Amino acid sequence: MPVLRGIHHVKLPVADVGRSRRWYEEVLGLEVEIEFVEEGELRGVALREPGSDLRLALRHEPERARALSGFDPVSLLVGTHAELKDWAAHLDDLDQPHGGVVQGHQGWVLVGLRDPDGVELRLYTLERHDGGQELGHEGGSR
């Protein structure tokens, strides 16, 4: 069986590409890698976290964005419980509403962070409650 190496990127629908772009830059620290301009209009952006392989794409699709409002299609990976608390403090400094850090099934989760279209993004730790790491992340190999 061929091997899958991970996720290349996640594409999210948005109602306003410019507004969402600013939010993802300011709140999550992502940077624009590619702009998709069609017929002279910005229709999407590919964003990347500097120094990592994390990529998110935003695409102008207002109806689909409305349909996803309140849903949590993406959980972003954070290393440790302490780092997750740092994220909560960062969001508080930005006056960005969120539901706080809670204990998940294996690790800890920051819940209730919503983008401008109401799509929830969760931040989930790699660190488990027992102090270990999730399987498959012990050093990046399988």
ChimeraX attribute file (.defattr): number of C-alpha atoms within 10 A of each C-alpha:
attribute: neighborCount
match mode: 1-to-1
recipient: residues
	/A:1	3
	/A:2	4
	/A:3	6
	/A:4	6
	/A:5	9
	/A:6	7
	/A:7	9
	/A:8	9
	/A:9	14
	/A:10	14
	/A:11	15
	/A:12	18
	/A:13	22
	/A:14	29
	/A:15	18
	/A:16	19
	/A:17	19
	/A:18	15
	/A:19	13
	/A:20	21
	/A:21	21
	/A:22	16
	/A:23	15
	/A:24	19
	/A:25	15
	/A:26	12
	/A:27	16
	/A:28	13
	/A:29	13
	/A:30	20
	/A:31	19
	/A:32	18
	/A:33	14
	/A:34	12
	/A:35	14
	/A:36	13
	/A:37	11
	/A:38	9
	/A:39	6
	/A:40	7
	/A:41	8
	/A:42	15
	/A:43	18
	/A:44	25
	/A:45	23
	/A:46	20
	/A:47	24
	/A:48	21
	/A:49	16
	/A:50	13
	/A:51	6
	/A:52	7
	/A:53	12
	/A:54	16
	/A:55	19
	/A:56	21
	/A:57	20
	/A:58	24
	/A:59	21
	/A:60	19
	/A:61	16
	/A:62	14
	/A:63	11
	/A:64	14
	/A:65	20
	/A:66	15
	/A:67	13
	/A:68	17
	/A:69	16
	/A:70	16
	/A:71	12
	/A:72	16
	/A:73	12
	/A:74	16
	/A:75	15
	/A:76	13
	/A:77	15
	/A:78	19
	/A:79	15
	/A:80	18
	/A:81	22
	/A:82	13
	/A:83	12
	/A:84	21
	/A:85	16
	/A:86	12
	/A:87	19
	/A:88	22
	/A:89	14
	/A:90	14
	/A:91	17
	/A:92	13
	/A:93	9
	/A:94	11
	/A:95	10
	/A:96	14
	/A:97	13
	/A:98	17
	/A:99	13
	/A:100	17
	/A:101	19
	/A:102	12
	/A:103	14
	/A:104	14
	/A:105	9
	/A:106	17
	/A:107	21
	/A:108	23
	/A:109	25
	/A:110	25
	/A:111	21
	/A:112	19
	/A:113	20
	/A:114	19
	/A:115	18
	/A:116	17
	/A:117	19
	/A:118	18
	/A:119	23
	/A:120	21
	/A:121	20
	/A:122	22
	/A:123	22
	/A:124	26
	/A:125	26
	/A:126	23
	/A:127	20
	/A:128	19
	/A:129	15
	/A:130	8
	/A:131	12
	/A:132	12
	/A:133	18
	/A:134	13
	/A:135	10
	/A:136	9
	/A:137	11
	/A:138	11
	/A:139	8
	/A:140	8
	/A:141	7
	/A:142	9
